[in-house]
Amino acid sequence: MLTHRAIWDALDALAERHGFTASGLARIAGLDATAFNKSKRVSKDGRERWPSTESLAKVLEATGESFDQFVSRGTYLQLPSTSRTASVPLLGLAQAGTGGFFDSAGHPAGQGWDEVELPNVAAEGMYALEVSGDSMEPLYREGDRVVVAPGEMVRRGDRVVVRTAMAR
């Protein structure tokens, strides 16, 4: 659970792991030395003050830790036990039009697929396509991954991938 206390405990633990006080951690991140002081974590009127995402990013960069490392160390920040991931097939978007990668129903088939992990995925037949080149800019850039869920209902505003019939 992401709570005010958990975030501050995680920052304190990060400082300790790297041999700093909260003030020292703020300084090496280029922040005001008092930014993480315990006295500044709750305002005079009792309102909780949270560190900004910019401050967290600066601290992680200064210490060389990733966000994943930050949230996975210790017991202060934990994802719910119900969270899970699933692998789905991944193919380059340009490859997808060349044939041999889908069955007659439009589901992934054949060789050449990589895999990508996605959180909380349960849709059968789901796969991902990776954009290559700049032909889809500005909406999609090279390296972006488009998740395709063939069984989902299309809603207004959705972006869709359409498979056209190939001439034989």
C-alpha positions in Angstrom: 0.0 0.0 0.0 1.3 3.4 -0.9 0.9 5.5 2.2 2.4 8.8 3.5 4.3 6.8 6.2 5.5 4.2 3.7 7.0 6.7 1.3 8.8 8.5 4.1 10.0 5.2 5.6 11.3 4.1 2.2 13.1 7.4 1.7 14.7 7.1 5.1 15.8 3.5 4.4 17.2 4.6 1.0 19.3 7.3 2.8 20.5 4.8 5.3 21.4 2.2 2.7 23.7 4.8 1.0 25.1 6.1 4.3 23.2 9.4 4.4 20.9 11.2 6.7 17.6 12.5 5.2 19.3 15.9 4.8 22.4 14.3 3.2 20.2 12.4 0.7 18.4 15.6 -0.2 21.8 17.4 -0.8 23.3 14.8 -3.1 20.1 14.9 -5.1 20.5 18.7 -5.6 17.6 19.5 -3.3 17.4 21.9 -0.4 19.0 20.1 2.6 15.8 20.5 4.6 13.5 19.0 1.9 13.2 15.6 3.7 13.4 16.8 7.3 10.9 15.1 9.6 9.6 18.4 10.7 8.5 19.2 7.1 6.6 15.9 6.6 3.4 17.3 8.2 2.3 20.9 7.9 1.4 23.1 10.9 -2.2 22.5 10.3 -1.7 18.7 10.4 -1.9 18.1 6.6 0.5 15.4 5.4 3.2 16.6 3.0 4.4 14.1 0.4 7.7 14.2 -1.5 7.2 15.2 -5.2 7.8 12.8 -8.0 10.5 15.1 -9.2 12.3 14.9 -5.8 12.0 11.1 -5.9 13.4 11.0 -9.4 16.4 13.1 -8.4 17.1 11.0 -5.3 16.9 7.7 -7.4 19.2 9.2 -10.0 21.7 10.4 -7.4 21.8 7.0 -5.7 21.7 4.9 -8.8 18.6 3.0 -7.7 15.6 2.2 -9.9 12.1 2.9 -8.9 11.5 -0.9 -8.8 14.4 -1.2 -6.3 13.0 1.7 -4.3 9.6 0.1 -3.8 10.7 -3.5 -3.5 13.2 -3.1 -0.7 12.0 -3.8 2.8 8.3 -4.0 3.8 7.3 -0.4 3.7 6.0 -0.3 0.1 4.3 -3.5 -1.2 2.1 -4.2 -4.2 -1.1 -5.9 -3.3 -0.7 -9.7 -3.3 -3.4 -9.9 -5.9 -1.2 -8.2 -8.5 0.1 -10.6 -11.2 1.7 -10.4 -14.5 1.3 -12.5 -17.6 3.4 -12.8 -20.7 1.9 -12.0 -24.1 3.5 -12.6 -27.5 5.3 -9.6 -29.0 6.1 -9.0 -32.7 7.4 -6.0 -34.6 4.6 -4.1 -36.2 6.2 -4.1 -39.6 6.6 -7.9 -39.4 2.9 -8.3 -38.6 2.0 -7.5 -42.1 4.3 -9.9 -43.8 2.2 -13.0 -43.1 2.8 -16.3 -41.3 2.5 -14.8 -37.8 -1.3 -15.2 -37.4 -3.8 -18.0 -37.7 -7.0 -17.6 -39.7 -8.8 -16.1 -36.7 -6.1 -13.4 -36.3 -4.5 -14.9 -33.2 -0.7 -15.2 -32.9 0.8 -18.3 -34.5 4.1 -19.4 -36.0 7.7 -18.6 -35.0 9.5 -15.4 -34.4 7.5 -14.0 -31.5 9.2 -12.5 -28.4 7.3 -12.1 -25.2 6.5 -9.1 -23.0 5.3 -9.0 -19.4 2.1 -7.1 -18.8 0.4 -6.5 -15.4 -3.0 -8.0 -14.6 -3.6 -9.5 -18.1 -6.3 -12.1 -18.5 -7.6 -11.6 -22.0 -7.2 -14.7 -24.2 -5.5 -14.1 -27.5 -3.9 -10.8 -26.4 -0.6 -9.9 -28.0 1.7 -6.8 -28.4 3.2 -5.2 -31.5 6.3 -3.1 -31.4 6.5 0.0 -33.5 9.6 0.4 -35.7 10.4 3.5 -37.7 8.7 6.8 -37.7 5.7 6.2 -39.9 3.2 6.3 -37.0 4.5 9.5 -35.4 3.5 11.5 -33.5 1.0 9.1 -32.0 3.4 6.2 -31.7 7.2 6.3 -31.7 9.9 3.7 -32.5 10.0 1.2 -29.7 6.5 1.9 -28.4 4.5 -1.3 -27.8 0.8 -1.5 -28.8 -1.2 -4.1 -26.9 -3.8 -5.8 -29.0 -6.8 -7.5 -27.3 -8.9 -9.0 -30.1 -11.8 -10.0 -27.8 -12.3 -6.5 -26.3 -15.3 -4.4 -27.2 -14.3 -1.2 -29.1 -15.3 2.0 -27.3 -15.3 5.6 -28.5 -11.8 6.9 -28.4 -10.1 3.5 -28.6 -7.3 3.1 -31.1 -7.6 -0.1 -33.1 -5.3 -2.4 -35.1 -7.0 -3.7 -38.2 -5.8 -6.8 -40.1 -6.5 -6.6 -43.7 -6.9 -9.6 -46.0 -3.6 -10.3 -47.8 -3.8 -11.1 -51.6 -2.7 -14.7 -52.3 
